Amino acid sequence: MPPISPEPQQEHRPVRWLGTPFAARTAALNRNALWMSWDRMMIADVFTDLSEELHTIRTGVAIGDMSPLSKYEIHGKDAVTVVDRLITRDASKLQIGQTYYTPWCNDEGKLVNDGLVIRVDASTFRLSADPNLLWLRHCAEGYDVEIHDLTEDYGIITLQGPKSTEVLEAASGADWGDLRFSRLRTTSIGGCDVDVLRQGFTGEVGYELWMRAEDGISVWDAVFDAGERYDIKPAGGLAEDVARIEAGLLIVGYDYTAAGLDSQGASVQVAARYEATPFELGLGRLVDFSKEEFIGKAALVREAATGSRTHNVGLEIDWRTIVRECERRNAAPPNFGRVRWVPLPLKGDAVGNQRASSITWSPTTGKLIGFGHVPPASAAPGNTVTVLWPIGEEQVDVPAVVVDLPFVTRRRSTSLS
């Protein structure tokens, strides 16, 4: 692999905010007029009420906009070779129409990113994640492949919740009961070609609908009309974010620092010391050492033999202590209803990477939750760690109990037949 410059030249992108292909519809539904930035685009933050939107995801069917996800196509004679070197799973085993969730790493075994890799045909893959164009081009140097950025060419509708299959069937006029989790099928919705991927970031049964950007409104209208009898409701970016935390799903930029070359799409980037390996993030099951080679393999083999610095766990954080300490200082308590994207250190951290990340109030569990990146000795459920919570210029000790992940039952891979 070619050497990486210590200060790689970032690809210049002008600062401009784009509406997604569904902006005309989401703007009309956004009663709060609250928006959030996601990479190059803006999406609705909260349409009506966070708890209501999350409840819809968990019990009904919610429609959302995932268009800002970076989307890339890798095509050519060496596509399988390039993807297999890139990811920690075995790309040669990926069937046409199948999807992998996978990490990919640098030579030191630190995650560059994690995301979905979809095999479209024998020589074509799609990848969706945070911005990765520079890294993909770097890894493909010397190989017979073409890499295209499709981010602005496609819109993505997300249908999430236990009634999502019924809505998809009503919108497409087809039966979807036999579509397995992480499988892809093409259909027609609203007179437009749509790639339907059984996936999602909420833990519930759900789908991603990919269509050409110019077809976005037609597909949105067809899905929304079909969903009216199922009481479909829109869910904003905040509800999707809280849902993914409840489901125990990590995100680059908030839960770990990307170790690649690209500027990240996350609005907040964690400190560089929070680069992490798949084993430290609980993704070791996705590392296939039976492969002859992949980027970072040697470093990960060493880590597997010696052990990881931290383990990824769930935390239930004592919010009452936070409120009490704020009252003592005549300080306003924090807004637990927002996801805290900046990680907080753990007391007694001797290695510089023990932290709590993605802290948020969980309406589903009625608790303040987050991910703990804790030393192995503290990783067993029932143990207590101390989060250093900022109040003004001070850091106060806040106890947090280690729990198993996920915080809610994941149903997204449930058989539908």
Number of C-alpha atoms within 10 A of each C-alpha: 11 9 6 13 8 7 7 11 10 10 11 7 8 7 7 8 12 16 15 23 25 24 18 11 14 22 17 10 15 19 13 13 14 14 17 15 17 20 19 19 18 19 25 24 22 23 25 18 16 21 16 15 24 25 19 23 30 22 13 18 28 30 26 23 27 21 27 27 24 22 24 21 22 24 21 18 14 18 23 23 18 23 25 22 24 24 27 27 24 23 23 12 10 19 15 16 16 20 24 20 16 19 23 27 27 23 17 15 24 26 23 25 25 22 19 17 25 25 24 20 13 15 16 21 24 21 24 20 18 25 24 24 19 17 18 20 16 16 18 23 12 12 14 13 21 15 18 15 16 17 19 18 13 21 28 27 22 27 30 32 27 19 23 24 22 17 23 23 17 18 21 19 12 12 12 17 12 9 17 18 20 20 19 22 15 14 14 16 25 17 12 16 16 22 19 23 24 26 26 22 22 26 25 28 27 29 28 24 30 22 24 18 17 14 20 24 17 14 27 24 16 18 23 19 15 19 23 11 11 16 14 24 21 23 31 28 22 22 27 26 22 28 26 22 30 27 21 24 18 21 19 22 22 23 27 27 22 28 22 22 23 19 18 19 21 17 12 12 20 19 15 12 12 22 20 25 28 23 22 22 20 16 15 15 11 18 21 15 15 8 15 10 16 24 21 21 23 14 16 25 14 12 16 11 8 9 14 18 17 24 20 27 25 26 30 21 25 17 19 11 14 19 14 13 19 18 12 8 10 9 13 12 14 14 10 15 16 16 21 18 19 17 24 19 21 24 18 12 12 9 10 11 21 25 24 31 26 25 26 24 24 21 17 15 11 8 17 19 29 28 28 33 30 24 20 14 9 17 21 15 14 13 13 17 24 19 25 19 19 16 16 10 6 9 14 17 17 20 21 24 19 24 20 15 19 17 22 18 12 15 16 23 16 11 12 12 8
